[in-house]
Every structure is written in C-alpha cells, then in structure tokens.
Amino acid sequence: MGARRDQVRAFWRWVRVGVVAEEAARRVGFAGSTGRWWFEQAGGMPPLSLVVPARQRTMSIAEREQILVGITSGKSIRAIAVELGRAPSTISRELRANLHHQRYAARDRSSSRRRKPWAYSPHQAQLRAERRLARPKQAKLADNPRLRAEVQRRLEMNHSPEQIVHGLRQDHPDQEDMRVSHETIYQSLYVQGRGALRRDLTRHLRTGRTLRKPHNRAGIRRARIPDMINISQRPAEAEDRAVPGHWEGDLIVGKDSASAIGTLVERATGFVLLLHLPHDHGAVAVQQAMISQMAQLPATLRRTLTWDQGSEMANHAQIADATQLRIYFCDPHSPWQRGSNENTNGLLRQYFPKATDLSLWGPGFLDHVAAELNNRPRKRLNWATPAQALNRLLSNPTDPTVALTA
C-alpha cells in the first residue's frame, strides 16, 4: 500500500528538522530504504505543498466537515470563519468552488415541482483540492527554451543561482519571460522529472552536491539542548591535555538505530570507558548509564565532559549534578572538536562493525573491549598504554616523562 499524503508530509517535516531520511521514514511507519528513495527522488528538496503546514495552505477534511455543519444549521459565513479561525474570504472561496445545485424529485406526491437546494460535500471538496495540488505543472525552464539556454550557459560559467537571477534582471530588465527565481533553478537541477536542467550541471555549484541538503524554513527550528554551555567556555587545561579528568563522549549506533554504545575517552591519556545501551539510547538511559560508570572514578578524574549536540544529552544538568562534571557542547557539525573520541570510535568499529546489532554484546564484553584498548601502546604516549599513563598521572600529575601530545 502506498503512503498517504499526510505520512509523506510528516516524513519531510522530520527531515527538515535534521532527522536522516531512513530514520524519518521509520518514524512514519515505513522502511528506511523507502525514506532514502523518497529523498533521492526529490533531490533532497521536499515539495512545499508537503512541508508547509496544511492550515496555512488549504483546508483539511475536518474543517470542511465543520463548514457543512455550519451551513446546515444556518450560520453565516463570518460565524463559520470565526469558529475555524479562518478569514471569511477563505470560507467564501471554498463555498463558491464547491457549492452547487443538486436536483432531486420532491417526495410530496401532491407536487410535481423539482426543487434545487444547495449541496456541499466535504469529501468531494477534499478530493478536488487534492487533485488540484497533484496536477502536473510544466516547469518554467522546461517551457522556455531561451531562458533555459541562458541559465545553463551561466551555470557552466560557474555562476551561482542567485548570481544568475540578478544577472538576468540586469541584462533583460524589460523582459518578464527572462525572469526566474533561484529556487526554480535549484528545483530544476535537483528534482528528477522536472525536465528542465541536466542533473550533471550540479557540479558547477559551489557545493557540488547531487542532492540538496535540507535546511530549516521559517517557523521550523532545530531542537536545541536547554542551558547547554559551548565548548568555547571550556577551561584551557582541558585543551592542553596536561591535567587528567577531561573527557570526550559520543554514541556509536547499531543497526536501524535500535541499539548503541556510549563511548567516553579521557583526553590526556586516551583511557576509554564504554556505556551499555542495548535497547534505549535516549536521554534517561544515557543519564543512568553515565552516572553509574563515572561514579566509579575518583573525583580528580571527573572534571569536564565534551559532547556533541545530540538529544541523548538533554539531561546533562542531572548528569552534571550527580557526577560533578562540567559538561560542554561542541559546535554543530564539528567532530574535530572531539578528536580523541572520534579516533577511538574508529578503533571500536573493529569490534563493533557498522550496521550490526549492538544489543548482542553484554556489559562484560564491553569491559573486555575497553580493557584491550586501554592496554594498547600509543605512540603519542611514548608507547605507554592509556592505563599506564593514567596511573602515572594520578600518582604524579607533574611527571614530565609522560609525553602527552595532541
């Protein structure tokens, strides 16, 4: 069975707030591969009719049913508009488009006249509206060969769509048919089936992407972690790796995002701790696992923790209170700000390959893996192991023989 329009709309709303296509599809009840196909077919660009909230564009079936109730009970257009929170002109247009005379024979046998009452069908009105939204439209660049050739020529000169728009306005000030918006150019490049510009012209864009990266539109904001403190405010001692107790953390996620392992790396020594998250890696599960693991460390090893802006750290304030850690967050899309953790996650994939079920590994095996990593000699530690370096720093923090380089 195909997807309903509301399901596809919900998919694109998840994508636009930062959820990857596969996960967005799963959240609306479809396979991850279906979401990837939807994303690729649209060139990474959701149709506006599927993203802008329906209340801002056209009426819902529920609103149309309420209109029927209103006109049946004799209410005025203005009264119906007030109940729906719509403009009276919107209700008036809806009725003009869908209200019609319906002939039927009078039941009174004593009269041979036929009456013509007004009839309004919410479901018929909804079907007509959806057909209008789905009707095929000829792309402007496909319908204007001269404009298409000019846009293509400027793209091949590596002009950006915005530069093309303004260049056309300057070169053809009095020719409306030579006007085009930058969004139309992007649509023609990225969306398959538009029949206007060749997809290979995307290589002339600065990004060189063959799929457009989703961006938030006005009114839709990416969820932020409340009261988070940016990495720019992290103390300098954490940056130079001279003092132990400064950690970096992240999750490695298993197949279908159903399982995860939390990774904690001490910056000065590379010492690793792993968090067991077999079935849930939400904020509460991460909070409980981290508090349990960090509580086993002495206070001198609980100074700071740096994490990315993942929602699993929404309870960072509770973690900080329980562990006495000061928690800082990286800038978006800046994995190098957790370089030690990123490198360690790469090593962990030797034990936990991508797209595998991480719930199969119990806490005992995680401890075994962490012990192996902590007993591997490291070049940046002058071939000492993270365990040896950590013990040495704990016993003598000013020992110059432990060379801890970045």
Buried (B, 14 or more C-beta within 10 A) or exposed (E): EEBEBEEBBBBBBBBBEBBBBBBBBBBBEBEBEBBBBBBEEBBBBBBEBBBBEBEEEBBBBEBBBBBBEBBEEEBEBEBBBEBBEBEBEBBBEBBEEBBEEEEEEEEEEEEEEEEEEEBBBBEEBBEEBBEEEEEEEEBBBBEBEEBBEBBBEBBEEEBBBEBBBEBBEEEBEEEEEBBBEBEBBBBBBBBEEBEBBEBEBBEBBEEEBBBBEBEEEEEEEEEEBEEBBEBEEBEEBBEEBBBBBBBBBBBBBBEEBBBBBBBBBBBBBBBBBBBBBBEBBEBEBBBBBBBEBBEEBEEEBBBBBBBBBBEBBBBBBBBBEBBEBBBBBBEEEEEEBBEBBBEBBEBBEEBBEEEEEBBEBEEEBBEEBBEEBBEEEBEBBEEBBBBBBBBBBBEEBEEEEBEBEE
